[in-house]
Amino acid sequence: MTASLSPPRVLLLAVHFATRSDVQSLAALVAHHPNVLRPELVLRVLLTCLPETVPSSEYVGLVERIGSGDLYSEPDLSVHFDASSVQDITAAEAAKKTRRLHLLPLAWAHAPHDALRDPVSLFLIHRAHRVDQEAGLLAQVPQLVVPFLQHAPCVRNWVVSALLPLLRRNHEYYPHEPIAQTLESFERLDSGTAVVLLLSQTGVREEDLIHVGRDLRGLIGPWLYNNARWGDSIVTESPVGRNRAAPPAWKHVLEWLTTKASMSWRVAVKAFDQWDGPSDVDLGEYGSEWLEDDEQQLLEQQFARAALASAYLIPEASADALSGVNSIVTKIMSLLDQDPCPTLQVASSLLSPFTEPEGESLVSKKSASLMRNDLLDETNYLTTPNQASTQLLHVLTLSAFILTKSGASCSVRQAGELAFLRDEREQTAMAVRLIRSFSANGPKNDDKYWIRARNELLWLRDWGAEEVSDSDETQIHGIFSQLRKEFLEVECLKAFLANSRYSLARSIYEDSPERPLSDTVLQDTVVSAAMEAYDNASNLHRGRGGLLRCDDMQVCSFRRIVRSCVNEVYSIHAFPQTLPETHASSKQIEALLRATHALSEYRLVLKKGEPFTPVVLRVRTDPISLIEKVLEQNSKSYTNIQDLLDIGSNMVDAGLLDGDKPGRSKIKPKSYADHHMTTRKRITAMCVDGALTEDDFETAYSYVVNRVAMDADSQASDEYSWRAALQAGKYRRTARTVKPTHIGTASGNLDIRHLEQRIECLSAAVRIAPPATLQEILNVFRKSEEELNAAIKAEEAQESAWDDRGDVQAMPGSFSSTVPAGVVRNVPKSSRHVEEAPMSLFDLSRASMARAQFNLSALSSLQRSGHSKADNAEGSSEDTSGQSRVRKRDQLREAAVGTLASGVGWLIGAQPVERNQERD
C-alpha cells in the first residue's frame, strides 16, 4: 500500500502526520518516499503544519537527520505508518488539495544572507520566530537551535546576536519588565532603538547598579556580534592612511554611555568600572567570539574616547561624582598601559605639578568649545586617548575635588571652563567662595588644616608649575591662573585672622624669611581684616527661642556683640612688628573699640525691635547723633556727661567724622583739636537739652555755667553752645521741675533764685551767640528781668505784710497793745524801715534779722555782679574806687551782722562767723 501512494497522497499524508504531531510516522513516511518528500519539502511541512506548542525535543532529531542526510542515505524501512487517511481520496482530489496547502517558504523577507543556501538554517530561524510569535515560547527556542550551533556559522551568530540578548533581557535579567518585541521584530530594529530597549532597565533602581556591567557584557556584547551590523563599518582614505570607522551599532552604544553620564552619572561610572569594552563579552554556553585585531583596536580606542567624554559630561558637583570620574580616568589609563593615577584623597595631599607637554596647547579657549561639543569626534584632542589628555582630565578632576570637598561645589566641566576661558571675574568669585568655605566648614583650631588649605589654594593657581620651573616666564595654567599670587595670599591671611589663627599668620607673613606680602600690603590687610571682623559682628544672635523684644535683652545682646568684635579686632596685636601700638591705624582702631564698648553700657535702639549693632557706628554719616539717641532712651544718662564726652572724643580719634574710616583717616592732624572741641561743645549742649527734657534745670544750669560758658570761644562761635544756654534761659519752673538740693547763699525764694539762674544762662548766651541771634536772646533777657523785678516786689510786699502782722500780734513779754487816751502811735509801713517807737527785745531781734537777711541777699547779688565786672576790667581808677566802696559796705555789714549774731544769734540759732572767712 505504501508503495502505491501517489506523490499528492504522500504529501497530504505528511501534512496529516505533521498536523497531528506524529513525527515518528512522518519520519517513516519520508524513509519510504524519499524521492517525494525531499528535505526542503519536509522542512516546509514541519514549519507550516507542526504546531508551535510541540516541544522541540520531539522533532529536533528528525531535523538533525534531515540536515545530516542520514534519513535519506540510511532509511529505516522497518517502521510502518498508517495511510488510511488518504486511501479514500482520488488522485484528482489529492492533487487539488495539494495545490491548496500553501506551505510556508523557508526563506522570508529579512532572512540572513548567510543562511539562504542552507534550508536547515532557514528552518531553524524561521521556526524560532513562529514559536515565539505564535506560542510565546521564547524560552523553548534554545532547545531547538542549540543542537545546531555547529551546523552553520550563521545559526550560531544568530543565536548569539539575536536570540541570546532578547532571551536574557526578558526571561533572565528583567523578567518583570520585558520589552514588547517578538524575536523577529527585535531583529528588524535599528541599532539605536535596540540599544535603548536592551538597556532600558539598566541601573534604573539603586539595587541594580551592581548589574550594569553584567547587562553590557551579557546583552550588548553578544548583540554586537552580528555580521550585518559590522558590515556597516566604513573605510575612509586619509593622508595618514586607511581609517575604518566604527559600525553604527557600536556608535549607538557609546552614545548611550555618554547620555547616561549626563543624566545618571552613577550608571555611567559603574559601566566603565564593571565593563572592559567590546572584548568583555559573556556568551554563556554558546562559546566565545573574538574580533579581528584592527577591529579590536578600533573599538577600544573609541571606548576610551567615550569614557573621557563621559567624564567631562558628568554634571554633578559632589565628592562621590568626582571620585567616579577619577575611577574612569584610572580605568582608561589601565587600558592604555599608563601608570595609574592616585585617588583624589591621595592626590590632594600630594598636589603633584602638572605641566603642558611641549608643542601642545591643551589649555586654551578652543578647549572650552571642544569640552562642550563633538566629544566623540576623532578631531577632539580632549578625548583622544593619550597620556596628555588623561593627565589633563585628572588635574581638572582634582581641582574640582579640592573645591567641592571644601564646600565650593564644582564639576569637572566648571573647572575646565575656569582653566580654559581664563575669566578673571569668574576665577575671583570662585576663589573667594573657596576661602569662605574654608572658614565655614573647616576646623577653626587646627593649624594643619589651614596650612593644607593655603597650599591647595596656591596649587589651584598654577597646578604646581612654578615649583618645578626656574624661569619666571613660564606660562602657568590653573583654575586661578589669572589671579595674582598676592591676591590669594591676602585672602588667605584674612581667613587666618577671621578664624583666630594669629600665630600661624604671623609665622607665615611676618616671621618667615621669605615674606609672601610686603609690609604695606600686610598692614592694609590686617587693618581691613580687623574692620571686617568689626562689621561682621552685626550678625545679631537674636536669642534662644526667637526675637529679643525686651529692651534689657537687647542691651545684653549688644554687649555680647561688642565682646565678640573686640576679640576679633584685637587681631591687630598679632603683628607687633607690622602694626605696633604707636601706629596710627592701631590708635584709631583702639579708639573705635573704646567708643563701641562705652556705648554698650546704654540701651540704644535705632529701629523698633532691632538693637543697635557696631557696624552702624562706622557707616553712620553722623555718629555723634547716636549720643542724642542715648540721652533719649536712657533716663538720667545726661548726668554721665564725662562718659559721653569720652565717647565723642574716641569717635574723633577713630576717624569716624567727615566720612573717615579707621585706618583711612582724612582729617589733618592740625584739625583734630577743632574736631575735639566742636564735639565737646555739641555733646555738652545735648546733655543740657537732655537735662531740660527731664525737668532737671539745676543740672542744666550747672552745665551752662561751668561748661558751656567756660568752653566758649569768642573767635570761633558754634551753633550748639548758645542754643543750649538760650534753652536753659527759656526754661520755666513747673511742678515737675527737680528741686535744688543745695541753695547756698542764693535767695531762699525758689522763684527768684530760678529767675536769677535763667538770667545768668541768658547772659552766657549773649556772650557766645552770633550777632544775628542777639535780638532774640535780649528779648528773652528783658522779659526775665521784668519777671525778676516783679518777683522781688512781690517778696517785699509779702515781707511787709508779715511784719505788719507781727507788730499787731500780742506776744509774751511785749508792751500792752492798748494805747492810752490822747496818745498817738505810729505804726511803720514795713519792717524794712527803721522803727522809731520803743520795741520789745523780741520785736527788735525780729526786725534786725529781717534787715540783715535783706542786706545779705542784696550784697550777695552785688558780689556776683562785681565779680563778672572785675573779669572784664583792666585796672581803671573808677573800678578801684568802686571796689573801695564795696569794701566799706562789707565792713559795715560785717560789724552789723557780727554784732547781731553775737548778741541775739542765740535766738535764731546762728553760728559765729569769722570775719576773715566771711570776707573771703
C-alpha positions in Angstrom: 0.0 0.0 0.0 2.8 2.4 0.8 4.4 1.8 -2.5 1.2 2.6 -4.4 0.7 6.0 -2.8 0.9 8.8 -5.4 3.0 11.8 -4.7 0.0 14.1 -3.9 -1.3 11.5 -1.4 2.2 11.2 0.1 2.3 14.9 0.6 -1.2 15.0 2.1 -0.3 12.2 4.4 2.9 14.0 5.5 0.8 17.1 6.2 -1.6 14.9 8.1 1.2 13.4 10.3 2.7 16.9 10.9 -0.7 18.4 11.9 -1.3 15.5 14.3 2.3 16.0 15.7 3.1 12.4 14.7 6.8 13.0 14.0 7.6 9.3 14.1 5.1 8.4 11.4 6.3 11.4 9.3 9.9 10.1 9.6 8.8 6.6 8.4 6.9 8.2 5.5 10.0 10.1 4.5 12.0 6.9 4.6 9.6 5.1 2.3 9.1 8.0 -0.1 12.5 9.9 -0.1 12.0 11.0 -3.7 8.7 12.7 -3.0 9.5 14.2 0.4 12.7 16.0 -0.3 14.5 17.7 2.7 13.3 21.2 1.9 9.7 20.0 1.4 9.7 18.1 4.7 11.0 21.2 6.5 8.3 23.4 4.9 5.7 20.8 6.1 7.1 21.0 9.6 7.3 24.8 9.5 3.7 25.1 8.3 1.8 22.3 9.9 3.6 21.2 13.0 2.0 23.0 16.0 4.4 25.6 17.6 3.5 24.2 21.1 5.1 20.9 20.3 8.2 20.5 22.4 11.3 21.0 20.2 12.8 17.8 21.5 10.2 15.8 19.6 11.3 16.9 16.2 14.8 18.1 16.6 16.0 14.5 15.9 14.2 14.5 12.6 15.6 17.9 11.6 19.1 16.6 12.5 18.7 13.5 10.3 17.5 15.7 7.5 20.4 18.1 7.9 22.9 15.3 8.1 21.3 13.3 5.2 21.1 10.1 7.3 17.3 10.0 6.8 17.9 9.5 3.1 21.1 7.6 3.0 20.2 5.1 5.6 16.4 4.9 5.7 14.7 2.7 8.3 12.1 0.8 6.4 11.1 -1.3 9.4 8.9 1.4 10.8 5.4 1.4 9.4 2.8 4.1 9.3 -1.0 4.4 8.9 -2.0 5.6 5.5 -5.7 5.1 5.9 -6.4 8.8 6.0 -5.7 9.1 2.3 -7.0 5.8 1.0 -10.4 7.1 0.0 -9.0 10.2 -1.8 -8.8 10.0 -5.5 -5.8 11.2 -7.4 -7.6 14.2 -8.7 -8.9 15.2 -5.3 -5.4 14.7 -3.8 -3.8 16.9 -6.5 -6.5 19.6 -5.9 -5.9 19.5 -2.1 -2.2 19.6 -2.6 -2.5 22.9 -4.5 -4.4 24.4 -1.6 -1.8 23.6 1.0 0.1 26.9 0.8 3.1 25.7 2.6 5.3 28.5 4.0 8.6 29.1 2.3 11.8 28.6 4.4 13.1 32.0 3.5 11.5 35.3 4.4 12.0 38.9 3.6 14.6 39.6 6.2 16.4 36.2 6.3 20.1 36.3 6.9 22.1 36.2 3.7 24.5 33.6 5.1 21.5 31.2 5.6 19.8 31.5 2.2 21.6 28.4 0.8 21.0 26.3 3.9 17.4 25.0 4.3 18.1 23.7 7.8 19.4 27.1 9.0 16.5 28.9 7.4 14.1 26.4 9.0 15.6 26.8 12.5 15.5 30.6 12.5 12.1 30.7 10.9 10.7 28.1 13.2 12.1 30.0 16.2 10.3 33.1 15.0 7.0 31.2 14.8 7.4 29.5 18.2 7.9 33.0 19.8 5.3 34.8 17.7 2.5 32.2 17.7 3.0 30.5 21.1 5.1 33.0 23.0 7.5 30.2 24.0 10.8 32.0 23.5 12.3 30.1 26.4 11.9 26.8 24.4 13.8 28.1 21.4 17.2 27.3 22.7 16.2 23.6 22.8 15.6 23.9 19.1 18.7 25.7 18.0 21.4 24.7 20.5 21.9 21.3 18.8 22.7 23.1 15.6 25.2 25.6 16.8 27.9 23.8 14.9 25.8 23.2 11.9 26.5 26.6 10.3 28.1 29.8 11.5 25.0 31.8 10.6 23.0 29.8 13.1 25.5 30.5 15.9 25.8 34.1 15.0 22.0 34.5 15.0 21.7 32.7 18.3 24.4 34.9 19.9 23.4 38.3 18.5 19.6 38.0 18.4 18.2 35.1 20.5 20.6 35.4 23.5 20.2 39.2 24.2 16.4 39.1 24.0 16.1 35.9 25.9 18.3 37.2 28.7 16.6 40.6 28.7 13.1 39.2 29.1 13.5 35.9 30.9 16.7 36.1 32.9 17.7 39.7 33.8 14.4 41.6 34.0 11.5 39.1 33.7 9.1 41.5 35.4 9.9 44.3 32.9 10.1 42.6 29.5 10.2 44.5 26.2 7.2 44.2 24.0 9.1 42.8 21.0 9.0 39.5 19.3 12.1 37.8 18.2 11.5 38.7 14.6 10.6 42.3 15.2 13.6 42.7 17.6 15.9 41.6 14.8 14.5 44.3 12.5 15.0 47.1 15.0 17.5 49.8 14.1 20.7 49.9 16.2 19.8 52.9 18.3 16.4 51.6 19.3 17.8 48.1 20.0 20.4 49.5 22.4 17.8 51.6 24.2 15.4 48.7 24.6 18.1 46.2 25.8 19.4 48.7 28.4 16.0 50.3 29.3 16.1 48.8 32.9 19.9 49.0 33.4 20.7 51.0 36.5 17.1 52.2 36.9 17.0 51.0 40.5 19.7 51.6 43.1 20.0 47.9 43.7 20.5 47.2 40.0 23.7 49.4 39.8 25.8 46.3 40.5 24.4 44.7 37.3 25.3 47.5 34.9 28.4 45.7 33.8 26.5 42.4 33.6 24.0 44.0 31.2 26.6 45.4 29.0 28.6 42.2 29.0 25.6 39.9 28.6 23.3 42.0 26.4 25.3 44.5 24.4 28.4 42.3 24.0 26.5 39.4 22.3 24.2 41.7 20.4 27.2 43.4 18.7 28.4 40.1 17.2 26.3 40.4 14.0 27.8 40.5 10.6 25.1 42.8 9.4 25.9 45.3 12.0 29.6 45.1 11.3 29.0 45.2 7.6 28.1 48.9 8.0 31.5 49.9 9.0 33.1 52.5 6.7 36.6 52.6 5.4 37.9 56.1 4.5 41.1 57.3 3.0 43.1 60.0 4.7 46.6 61.4 4.2 47.8 59.2 7.1 46.3 56.1 5.7 43.1 54.0 5.7 40.8 54.8 8.6 38.0 52.4 9.5 35.1 53.9 11.3 33.2 52.0 13.9 29.8 50.5 12.9 26.7 52.4 13.8 25.7 49.8 16.3 28.8 50.5 18.4 28.4 54.2 17.9 24.9 54.0 19.5 26.4 52.1 22.4 28.9 54.8 23.0 26.2 57.4 22.7 24.1 55.6 25.3 27.1 55.7 27.7 27.7 59.4 27.2 24.0 60.2 27.6 23.9 58.2 30.8 26.9 60.2 32.0 25.0 63.5 31.6 21.7 62.1 33.1 22.6 59.4 35.6 26.3 59.6 36.3 26.3 56.6 38.6 25.2 54.3 35.8 28.0 55.6 33.6 30.6 55.3 36.3 29.5 51.7 37.0 29.5 50.9 33.3 33.1 51.9 32.8 34.1 50.4 36.1 32.5 47.0 35.5 32.9 46.7 31.8 36.1 46.5 29.8 34.7 47.3 26.5 34.0 45.3 23.3 36.3 42.5 24.3 34.4 41.9 27.5 31.5 39.7 26.3 29.5 37.0 28.1 28.2 34.4 25.6 27.3 31.9 28.2 27.2 28.3 27.0 27.4 29.4 23.4 31.2 29.5 23.3 33.2 32.7 22.7 33.9 35.1 20.0 37.0 37.1 19.0 37.3 40.3 17.0 39.9 41.0 14.4 43.0 42.9 15.7 42.2 46.0 13.8 38.6 45.9 14.8 39.5 45.3 18.4 41.9 48.2 18.5 39.4 50.5 16.8 36.6 49.7 19.3 38.9 50.0 22.3 40.1 53.4 21.1 36.6 54.6 20.7 35.6 53.0 24.1 38.4 55.0 25.7 37.3 58.2 23.9 33.7 57.7 25.1 35.0 57.2 28.7 36.9 60.5 28.6 33.8 62.2 27.0 31.6 60.8 29.8 33.9 62.2 32.4 33.5 65.7 31.0 29.7 65.3 30.8 29.1 64.3 34.4 27.3 67.4 35.7 27.1 66.7 39.4 29.5 68.5 41.7 29.9 66.1 44.6 32.8 64.2 46.0 31.2 60.9 45.0 30.7 62.0 41.4 34.3 63.3 41.2 35.6 60.1 42.6 33.6 58.3 39.9 35.3 60.5 37.3 38.7 59.7 38.7 37.9 56.0 38.6 37.0 56.4 34.8 40.4 58.1 34.3 42.1 55.3 36.1 40.3 52.7 34.0 41.4 54.4 30.8 44.9 54.7 32.0 45.0 50.9 32.6 43.6 50.2 29.2 46.3 52.4 27.6 49.0 50.8 29.7 49.8 54.0 31.6 50.7 54.4 35.2 47.5 54.6 37.2 46.7 57.9 38.9 46.2 58.0 42.7 42.9 58.5 44.4 41.7 62.0 44.8 42.3 62.0 48.5 45.9 60.9 48.0 46.3 63.3 45.1 45.0 66.3 47.1 47.7 65.6 49.8 50.5 65.2 47.2 49.5 68.1 44.9 51.8 66.9 42.1 52.6 69.5 39.5 51.1 69.5 36.0 52.9 70.9 33.0 51.6 71.0 29.5 53.6 68.9 27.0 55.9 70.7 24.7 54.4 71.6 21.4 50.8 71.1 22.6 48.2 73.6 23.7 45.6 71.8 25.6 44.7 74.6 27.9 43.1 77.2 25.6 39.8 78.8 24.8 39.3 76.3 22.0 39.4 73.5 24.5 36.3 75.1 26.2 34.4 74.7 23.0 35.6 71.1 22.5 34.6 70.3 26.0 31.0 71.1 25.2 30.7 69.8 21.6 31.8 66.8 19.5 33.3 64.9 22.3 33.2 61.7 20.4 34.7 63.2 17.2 38.1 62.0 16.1 39.4 65.5 15.9 38.7 66.3 19.6 42.1 66.3 21.3 40.5 66.5 24.8 39.0 63.0 24.4 41.9 61.5 22.3 43.1 58.6 24.4 46.7 59.5 25.3 48.8 60.5 28.3 48.3 64.2 27.8 44.5 64.1 27.7 44.3 61.7 30.7 46.6 63.8 32.8 44.7 67.0 32.0 41.4 65.3 32.9 42.9 64.1 36.2 44.2 67.5 37.2 40.8 69.1 36.3 39.1 66.4 38.4 41.5 67.0 41.3 40.8 70.8 41.1 37.1 70.3 41.2 37.5 67.8 44.1 39.5 70.3 46.2 36.8 72.9 45.6 34.0 70.5 46.3 35.3 68.9 49.5 35.9 72.4 50.9 32.3 73.4 50.3 32.6 75.3 47.0 30.9 72.7 44.8 32.4 72.4 41.3 32.1 69.9 38.5 34.8 68.8 36.0 33.2 71.0 33.3 33.1 74.0 35.5 36.8 73.5 36.5 37.6 73.2 32.8 35.8 76.4 32.0 37.7 78.3 34.7 41.0 76.9 33.4 40.3 77.2 29.6 38.4 80.5 29.4 40.6 82.3 32.0 37.8 84.7 33.0 39.3 86.8 35.9 36.0 87.7 37.3 34.8 84.1 37.4 38.1 82.9 38.9 37.9 85.7 41.6 34.4 84.7 42.5 35.3 81.1 42.9 38.5 81.8 44.8 36.6 84.0 47.3 33.9 81.3 47.6 36.6 78.7 48.3 38.2 80.7 51.0 34.9 81.4 52.7 34.2 77.7 52.5 37.5 77.0 54.3 36.3 79.2 57.1 32.8 77.9 57.2 33.4 74.2 57.0 36.8 73.5 58.4 38.1 73.1 62.0 38.9 76.6 63.2 41.6 75.4 65.7 43.6 73.1 63.5 46.7 74.8 62.1 47.5 71.8 59.9 44.1 72.2 58.2 44.8 75.9 57.4 48.3 75.1 56.1 46.8 72.5 53.8 44.1 74.9 52.7 46.6 77.5 51.8 48.8 75.0 49.8 45.7 73.9 47.9 44.7 77.4 47.1 48.1 78.3 45.7 48.3 75.0 43.8 45.0 75.7 42.1 46.5 78.9 40.7 49.4 77.2 38.7 48.9 73.5 39.3 52.3 73.4 40.9 54.1 74.6 37.7 56.1 77.3 39.5 57.7 74.8 41.8 59.2 72.8 39.0 60.2 75.7 36.8 63.1 78.0 37.4 62.0 80.5 34.8 59.8 83.5 35.7 58.4 83.5 32.2 56.8 80.1 32.5 53.2 80.3 31.4 51.1 79.0 34.3 47.8 77.0 33.9 45.2 76.5 36.6 41.7 77.4 37.5 43.0 80.6 39.2 45.7 81.3 36.7 44.5 84.9 36.1 44.7 85.9 39.8 47.8 87.4 41.2 49.5 85.4 43.9 49.4 88.4 46.2 45.6 88.5 46.0 45.4 84.9 47.1 47.9 85.4 49.9 45.8 88.4 51.1 42.6 86.4 51.1 44.4 83.6 53.0 45.7 86.0 55.6 42.1 87.4 56.0 40.9 83.8 56.6 43.6 83.1 59.1 42.7 86.3 61.1 39.0 85.7 60.9 39.5 82.2 62.4 41.9 83.5 65.1 44.9 81.7 63.6 47.2 84.6 64.7 50.3 82.6 65.5 50.1 80.8 62.1 49.6 84.0 60.2 52.5 85.7 62.0 54.8 82.8 61.3 54.0 82.8 57.6 53.6 86.5 56.8 55.7 88.3 59.4 58.4 85.9 60.8 59.1 84.0 57.6 62.4 84.8 55.8 60.6 84.8 52.5 57.6 87.0 53.3 54.8 86.5 50.8 53.5 90.0 51.3 55.1 93.4 51.5 54.8 95.5 54.7 52.4 97.9 53.2 50.1 95.2 51.9 50.3 93.3 55.2 49.4 96.4 57.2 46.4 97.2 54.9 45.2 93.6 55.0 45.4 93.4 58.8 43.5 96.6 59.2 41.0 95.6 56.7 40.5 92.2 58.4 40.1 93.9 61.7 37.4 96.2 60.3 35.7 93.3 58.6 35.6 91.4 61.8 34.1 94.5 63.5 31.5 94.9 60.8 30.6 91.2 60.8 29.7 91.5 64.5 26.4 93.0 63.2 25.1 89.5 62.7 22.9 89.5 65.8 22.3 86.5 67.9 18.6 87.2 68.5 18.4 84.8 71.4 17.3 81.3 72.1 13.7 81.0 71.2 13.1 84.0 69.0 13.4 87.7 68.6 14.5 89.5 71.7 11.9 92.2 72.2 12.7 93.2 75.7 14.9 96.3 76.0 17.1 94.8 78.7 17.7 91.7 76.5 18.6 94.0 73.6 21.3 95.6 75.7 22.7 92.2 76.7 22.7 91.1 73.1 24.6 94.2 72.1 27.1 93.6 74.8 27.7 90.1 73.6 28.4 91.5 70.1 30.8 94.1 71.4 32.8 91.5 73.3 32.9 89.4 70.2 34.1 92.1 67.9 36.6 93.3 70.4 38.2 89.8 70.4 38.2 89.8 66.6 39.6 93.3 66.2 42.4 92.7 68.6 44.0 90.6 65.8 46.0 93.8 65.1 48.1 92.9 68.1 49.1 89.6 66.4 51.6 91.6 64.3 53.7 93.7 66.7 56.3 94.4 64.1 53.9 95.4 61.3 51.4 97.2 63.4 52.9 98.4 66.7 50.7 100.2 69.3 52.1 103.5 68.2 50.9 103.1 64.6 48.1 105.5 63.6 45.8 102.6 62.5 46.2 100.8 65.8 45.3 104.0 67.7 42.3 104.6 65.6 41.0 101.0 66.0 41.6 101.2 69.7 39.6 104.4 69.9 36.8 102.8 67.9 36.7 99.9 70.3 36.6 102.2 73.3 33.7 104.1 71.8 31.8 101.0 70.9 32.4 99.4 74.3 31.3 102.5 76.1 28.0 102.7 74.0 27.3 99.1 75.0 26.5 100.3 78.6 23.4 102.0 77.3 20.1 101.0 75.8 20.2 102.0 72.2 17.6 101.1 69.6 17.5 102.8 66.2 14.6 100.9 64.8 11.8 99.2 66.7 12.7 95.7 67.5 16.3 96.0 66.2 19.1 96.7 68.7 22.0 98.8 67.8 24.9 97.0 66.1 28.5 98.0 66.0 28.7 98.4 62.2 26.1 101.3 62.4 28.8 103.3 64.2 31.1 103.1 61.2 28.6 103.6 58.4 26.5 106.3 60.1 27.2 109.7 58.5 26.7 111.5 61.8 27.9 109.2 64.6 27.7 111.9 67.2 23.9 111.9 66.8 23.9 108.4 68.4 24.7 110.2 71.7 21.4 112.1 71.3 19.7 108.7 70.9 21.4 107.5 74.1 20.1 110.6 76.0 16.6 110.0 74.7 16.4 106.3 75.6 18.3 106.2 78.9 16.9 108.2 81.8 19.3 110.3 83.8 22.1 109.5 81.3 22.8 113.2 80.9 24.4 113.1 84.3 27.2 110.9 82.9 28.4 113.8 80.8 32.1 112.9 81.2 31.5 109.4 79.8 29.6 110.8 76.9 32.3 113.3 76.2 34.9 110.5 76.2 32.8 108.6 73.7 32.7 111.6 71.4 36.4 112.1 71.8 37.0 108.4 70.8 34.8 108.9 67.8 37.0 111.7 66.7 40.2 109.7 67.3 38.7 106.8 65.4 38.3 108.9 62.4 34.5 108.5 62.2 33.7 112.1 61.5 33.5 113.6 58.0 33.1 110.1 56.5 36.5 108.9 57.6 37.2 105.3 58.4 39.7 103.7 60.8 43.0 103.3 59.1 42.0 105.7 56.3 41.6 109.0 58.1 41.2 112.1 56.0 41.4 114.5 59.0 44.5 116.5 59.1 46.4 116.4 62.4 46.1 120.1 62.9 42.3 119.9 62.8 41.9 117.2 65.4 41.8 119.8 68.1 39.0 121.6 66.3 37.1 118.4 65.9 37.5 117.6 69.6 36.3 121.0 70.7 33.3 121.0 68.4 32.3 117.5 69.5 32.7 118.5 73.2 30.5 121.6 72.7 27.9 119.6 70.8 27.7 116.8 73.4 27.5 119.3 76.3 24.7 121.0 74.5 22.9 117.6 74.1 23.3 117.0 77.8 21.8 120.4 78.6 18.9 119.6 76.4 18.6 116.2 77.9 18.5 117.7 81.5 15.9 120.2 80.5 13.8 117.5 78.8 13.7 115.6 82.1 13.0 118.9 84.1 16.4 118.9 85.8 17.1 122.6 85.5 19.7 122.6 88.2 21.9 120.2 86.2 21.3 122.1 83.0 22.2 125.4 84.8 25.4 123.8 86.1 26.4 122.6 82.7 25.8 126.1 81.2 27.7 127.9 83.8 30.6 125.5 84.3 31.0 124.0 80.9 29.2 126.0 78.1 30.4 129.3 79.4 33.9 128.1 80.1 34.3 126.4 76.7 33.1 129.4 74.8 35.5 131.0 72.4 34.8 134.5 71.1 36.8 133.9 68.0 35.1 130.6 67.0 31.4 130.6 67.5 29.3 127.4 67.2 25.7 126.7 66.9 25.4 124.3 69.8 26.6 126.3 72.9 24.5 129.4 72.6 21.4 127.5 71.8 21.8 125.3 74.8 22.3 128.4 77.0 19.3 130.0 75.4 17.1 127.0 76.0 18.2 126.9 79.6 17.3 130.6 79.9 13.9 130.0 78.4 13.0 127.2 80.8 10.2 127.9 83.2 9.9 126.2 86.5 6.9 123.9 86.9 5.7 121.4 89.5 7.7 118.6 87.8 11.0 120.6 88.0 13.6 118.9 90.1 14.0 120.9 93.3 17.5 122.1 94.2 19.3 120.1 96.9 21.6 123.0 98.0 20.8 126.7 97.9 23.9 128.2 99.4 23.9 132.0 99.6 21.2 132.4 97.0 17.8 133.7 97.7 15.6 131.5 99.7 12.7 132.3 97.3 12.9 129.5 94.7 11.2 131.5 92.1 13.6 134.5 92.5 16.5 132.0 92.5 15.3 130.4 89.4 14.9 133.7 87.6 18.4 134.8 88.6 19.7 131.5 87.2 17.8 131.9 84.0 19.2 135.4 83.6 22.7 134.1 84.2 22.2 131.4 81.4 20.9 134.2 79.1 24.0 136.3 79.9 26.2 133.3 78.8 24.1 133.0 75.7 24.6 136.7 74.9 28.4 136.4 75.2 28.8 133.4 72.9 25.9 133.8 70.4 26.4 135.2 66.9 25.4 138.8 66.4 22.4 137.9 64.2 20.8 136.0 67.2 21.3 138.6 69.9 17.9 140.2 69.4 16.1 137.0 70.2 18.2 136.5 73.3 17.8 140.1 74.5 14.0 139.8 74.2 14.0 136.8 76.5 16.5 138.5 78.8 14.3 141.6 79.1 11.3 139.6 79.9 13.2 137.6 82.5 14.4 140.8 84.2 10.8 142.1 84.3 9.7 138.9 85.9 12.6 139.1 88.4 11.7 142.7 89.4 8.1 141.7 89.8 9.0 138.7 91.9 11.3 140.9 94.2 8.5 143.4 94.7 6.1 140.7 95.5 8.5 139.3 98.0 8.9 142.7 99.6 5.2 143.2 99.8 4.8 139.8 101.4 7.6 140.5 103.9 5.9 143.8 104.8 2.6 142.1 105.3 4.3 139.6 107.5 6.0 142.3 109.6 2.7 144.1 110.0 1.0 141.0 111.3 3.9 140.5 113.7 3.6 144.0 115.1 -0.1 143.8 115.8 0.0 140.4 117.4 0.3 140.1 121.1 3.4 138.3 122.2 4.5 137.2 125.6 6.5 139.9 127.5 5.6 142.7 125.0 4.2 146.1 125.8 0.5 146.4 126.0 -1.2 147.0 122.7 -3.7 149.2 124.4 -2.9 152.9 123.8 -3.9 155.3 126.5 -6.2 158.1 125.7 -4.6 161.0 124.0 -1.5 159.0 122.9 -1.0 158.5 119.1 1.1 155.5 118.0 2.8 155.5 114.6 2.9 152.0 113.0 5.6 151.7 110.3 4.5 150.5 106.9 7.3 148.0 106.6 9.7 146.2 108.7 12.5 147.2 106.3 12.3 150.8 107.7 13.8 151.9 111.0 11.3 151.9 113.8 11.2 155.0 115.9 8.9 153.7 118.6 10.2 151.7 121.5 10.1 148.0 120.9 10.5 144.9 122.9 13.6 142.7 122.8 11.9 140.1 120.6 10.5 142.8 118.3 13.9 144.3 117.9 15.5 140.9 117.2 13.0 140.0 114.6 13.3 143.3 112.8 17.1 143.2 112.9 17.2 139.8 111.5 14.9 140.7 108.6 17.0 143.7 107.8 20.2 141.6 108.0 18.8 138.9 105.6 17.7 141.6 103.1 21.1 143.2 103.2 22.8 139.8 102.9 20.8 138.9 99.8 21.5 142.2 98.2 25.1 142.2 99.0 25.4 138.6 97.5 23.9 139.8 94.3 26.2 142.7 94.2 29.1 140.5 94.8 28.3 138.2 91.8 27.8 141.3 89.6 31.1 142.7 90.9 33.0 139.5 90.0 31.7 139.5 86.5 32.6 143.1 86.0 36.0 142.6 87.5 36.9 139.9 84.9 36.4 142.4 82.1 38.1 145.4 83.8 41.8 146.3 83.3 42.5 148.3 86.4 40.8 151.6 85.8 40.5 154.2 88.6 36.7 154.0 88.6 36.7 150.3 89.3 39.3 150.8 92.1 37.1 153.4 93.8 34.1 151.1 93.3 35.9 148.2 95.0 36.8 150.6 97.9 33.2 151.5 98.4 32.3 147.8 98.3 34.8 147.1 101.0 33.4 149.8 103.3 30.0 148.4 102.9 31.3 145.0 103.6 33.0 146.3 106.8 29.8 147.8 108.0 27.9 144.7 107.1 30.4 142.5 109.0 30.2 144.7 112.0 26.4 144.8 112.0 25.8 141.2 111.2 28.6 140.0 113.5 27.3 142.1 116.4 23.8 140.9 115.8 24.8 137.3 115.6 26.9 137.5 118.8 24.1 139.4 120.6 20.9 137.8 119.6 22.1 134.9 117.5 21.1 132.5 120.2 17.6 133.4 119.4 17.7 132.3 115.8 20.3 129.5 116.3 23.0 131.3 114.2 26.6 130.1 114.3 29.5 132.5 114.9 31.2 133.6 111.7 34.9 134.6 111.5 35.3 137.9 109.8 38.2 136.9 107.7 36.3 133.8 106.5 33.3 135.9 105.7 35.4 138.4 103.8 37.0 135.5 101.7 
